[in-house]
């Protein structure tokens, strides 16, 4: 279980540093001292500093620890997991391409559209869907710790972002929050959001998912 414990510790370091720097009090002070651009650079550097060793350690210790459950052997379930991966990548790419008050740039829109109708956190939730599919299909302790930890980080991080933006009184985000759903595909505008997804985002997401699927045996085992 030592390998799993290391994964958990690295995940906690990554998540805590990410949320600490994005907290309202610390973020405001650092932006005032460094400026917006330098803060973004420092924020990204710290995230990479913790995330890179986390990914490297997991890839060199995957499928470690006791087997908690076996991956599905049903063709139908495997198809659904592959589909979930595709949806995750498409949502992530569409989220990056869509101006969003909840994103790093904080660019406002008059009303939500596309990926935002599916969830107001499309980048985070796309990553979460991808990770959840991997939790289901990988049952060793280190796998569950890594992918399950990402799912937990996505949910807590998205919730934390909501609280921070609402506390700041951002009018653009308040409108977005009132009109969109937290979890993907749980809002009444989800179907319309699917129809509004940028075709380029769909193409890129599908291609990335196909490449990941092709390289998976050599990277993820």
N, C-alpha and C positions, 0 to 999 in steps of 0.2 A: 504493500500500500504506500510505500515511500514515494514512488513515482506519481501516484495520484495526489498525494499531499503537496508535492512541489507544484503540480499544475494548479491546485487550488490556491496556494500562496501567491503564485505569479498572477493568477486571475484577480485575486483580491487587491494586489498592488496596482494592477492596471486600472481596475474599476474605481478604487478609492482615489487614485491620483486624478483620474478623469473627472470624477464628480467633485472633487475638492477644488480643482482649478476652475470648474464651471459654476461653482456656487456663487451666489449673487455678491456676497461681501468680498470674497477674494478676487473674483473676476473684475469687479469694479475698481478695486485698488490697483490691480496689476495693469489694467488698461490705462488708468490715469497716470501710472508711472512709466509704462513702456510705450504706450500708444497702441492703437487697435491692431495694426499690422504686425508689430513685434510680438504682441500678445498671442496672436494667432500662430505665429511661427514657433513661439515657445511652447504653446499648448500642443501643437502637432508634434514637436520634438519630444516632449515628455511622454505623449501617448505612444510614439514609436519606440521610445527607450524601454518601455515596459511590454509593449505588445510583441515586438520582434523576438525577445527571448522566450516569451510564452509560446509563440507558434513554433519556434525552433525546438524547444524542449518537448512539446507535445509530439511533433513529427518524429522525433527520435525516441519517443517512449509511448507511441500509440499502441492500443490493444494490450496495455499493461494492467496488472492487477486482476482481481477475481472477475469472472464473467457473471454479471448481474442479470443479464437476459440475452437470449439469442436473437439475432436479426431475423426479420420475417423471411420465410421461404416461399411465400405466396407470390405468384407472378403479378396478381392484381395489386397487392400491397406495394410491391417493388415499383410498379408503374406509377402509383400514387406518390411515392417518395421521390421518384425522378421528376414528376410533374411539380411537386412542391419545390424542388430545387430550381426548376425553370422559373416558377412564379417568384421565388425569392430573388433571383438575379434580375428579372424584369422589373420588379418593384424597386429594387435598389437603384438600378440605372435610371428608371423613370423619376425616382426621387431626386437624384443628383441633377437631372435635367430640368426639374420643375422649380421655379422660384417659390420659396416657402418661408414664412416668418419663423418656423421652428428650425430652420437649417442654420448652418454656420454663417451664411451671408445675411440671413434674416430679411431677405427681400420680400416685401409685401405683395399681395394680390388683392384685387377687389373682391374676389370670391374664390373658394377652393375649386380645383379642377384636376382632372386626370388622376394621378396617383394619390393626391390629397383626399379625393373622395373615397378612396379605399381605406386609407389610414392617414392621420396627420403626421405620422412619423414613417414615411415610406422607406427611407434608407435603413433606419434601425430595424424596422419590422421585416424588411426584406432579408436582412442578415439573420433575424430571429427565425424566420421560416426555414431558411437554409440550415441553421443550426439544429432546429427541432427535428428536421428530417434525418439528420445525422445521429441525433440522440436515439431515435427509434431504431436505426439500422446498425448501431454500434453499441454493444452492451458491456464492454469491459470498463472497469472502474475509471481508468484514465480517460477513456473516450467520453464517458458520461460526465465526468468532472469538467472536461474542456468544453464540449458542446452544450451541456446543460448549464454551465457557467455563463456561456455567451447568451443563451436564452434569458437567464436571470438578469444579466447585465442590460440586455435590450429592454426588458420590461421596467426595471428599476430606473435605468437611465432615461427612458422616455417619460416616465412619471415625474422624475426629478426635473426634467426640462419643462414639462407642463407647469409644475409648481413655480419654478423660477420665472418663467415668462409671465404667468398670471400675476405674480407678486410685483413684477416690474411695471404692471399696468400698460403693457404693449397693446394698443388698440387693434393692430393688425392680427396679433396672435389671439386676442380675445374673440375676434370674429371667427377666426379659423377654428378655435377650440369649440365654440358653440355649434359650428356647422359640420364638424367632422367626428369620426369615431377613433377611439384609441387603438383598439384591436382591428386588424385587417378584416375586411369583408363583413363587418358587423353593423355598418351604417346603412341607411336607406339609399344612399347615393352610390353604393359600391359598383353596381352594374353599369351605371352611367360612367363612373370613373374608368372602368375597364375599356369602354368604348372610346374614351377620350385619351387613352395612353398614347404618347407620341410613337408613331410607327418605328422610328429609328431606335427608340428605347427598347421596344419589343424585339427588334432584330438583334440589337447588340446583346440584350439579356439572353436570348435563345442561343446565340453563337457562343457567348461566354460559358453558358451551361453545357453546351455540347463539347467545348474544348475541355472544360473541367471533367466531364464524364470520360472523355477519351484519355486524359492524363491521370485519372484517378488511380488506376492500378499501380502506376509508378510513383505516385506522390503519397496517396493515402492508404494504399493497400486494400 
